[in-house]
Amino acid sequence: MKSINKSNITAVILSGGQGLRMNQQDKGLIPFNDKPMIAHIIDVVKPKVSQLFVSANRNIEKYQRYGEVITDGLNDFQGPLAGISKALSVTTTPYLLILPCDSPLVTASIIQRLIDAMSNNDIDLCVADDGSRMHPTIAIIKTQLKDNLLDFLESGDRKLGLWIQQNNSLKVDFSDCPEVLTNFNSPEDMTNDVVKRLLIAQNEKSEAFKFIK
């Protein structure tokens, strides 16, 4: 068992998508529960890491308030692997925590469980799995995979899930709380009944914690 603390971890928030099903809006900046979606992710990830990058290809100035912005420098939108590769090229810590800007229900406990899985296993990559499918943009990886990913990209592949499966990876079971891994791809995703129940539960938990303090 190895010890992994915040000084060993850099985070990258993937915010470079086109938002096609969100009328081409920049998803990380879309308001949700009174603040931009990316702000929810920042709130839970910042205490867990020593450095934070935002991978974005537009609205650079707006994203700079949340972390150091990195761009993949590629034409068009090349997918999440391009942002991850850029983050690996500038990260100086042994581990890179990866999160999407459009999963604002992710909690600190989800992040900690990923870190613990990496600590407790001889593995290069830990990825979230809800029991039905893998969530490849919610993961923690060893930064030594930088050259491995570059080779994969140079071969022409762009599928993050395939790259994960080709490496020494572990699916971390979140079947006890699959809803918090939800990523919002359309306006309807942000207002469904499951999301409303989760928000109520999270707000009640937050208020209870304040009272205990």
HELIX and SHEET records of a PDB file:
HELIX    1   1 LYS A    6  ASN A    8  5                                   3    
HELIX    2   2 LEU A   20  MET A   22  5                                   3    
HELIX    3   3 LYS A   27  LEU A   29  5                                   3    
HELIX    4   4 MET A   37  VAL A   45  1                                   9    
HELIX    5   5 LYS A   46  LYS A   48  5                                   3    
HELIX    6   6 ILE A   60  TYR A   63  1                                   4    
HELIX    7   7 PRO A   80  VAL A   90  1                                  11    
HELIX    8   8 ALA A  108  ASN A  120  1                                  13    
HELIX    9   9 THR A  143  LEU A  145  5                                   3    
HELIX   10  10 LYS A  146  GLU A  154  1                                   9    
HELIX   11  11 LEU A  160  GLN A  165  1                                   6    
HELIX   12  12 PRO A  178  LEU A  181  5                                   4    
HELIX   13  13 PRO A  187  MET A  190  5                                   4    
HELIX   14  14 ASP A  193  ILE A  212  1                                  20    
SHEET    1   A 7 GLU A  68  ILE A  70  0                                        
SHEET    2   A 7 GLN A  51  SER A  55  1                                        
SHEET    3   A 7 ILE A   9  LEU A  14  1                                        
SHEET    4   A 7 TYR A  95  PRO A 100  1                                        
SHEET    5   A 7 MET A 134  LYS A 142 -1                                        
SHEET    6   A 7 LEU A 125  ASP A 129 -1                                        
SHEET    7   A 7 SER A 169  ASP A 173  1                                        
SHEET    1   B 2 PRO A  31  PHE A  32  0                                        
SHEET    2   B 2 LYS A  35  PRO A  36 -1                                        
END                                                                             
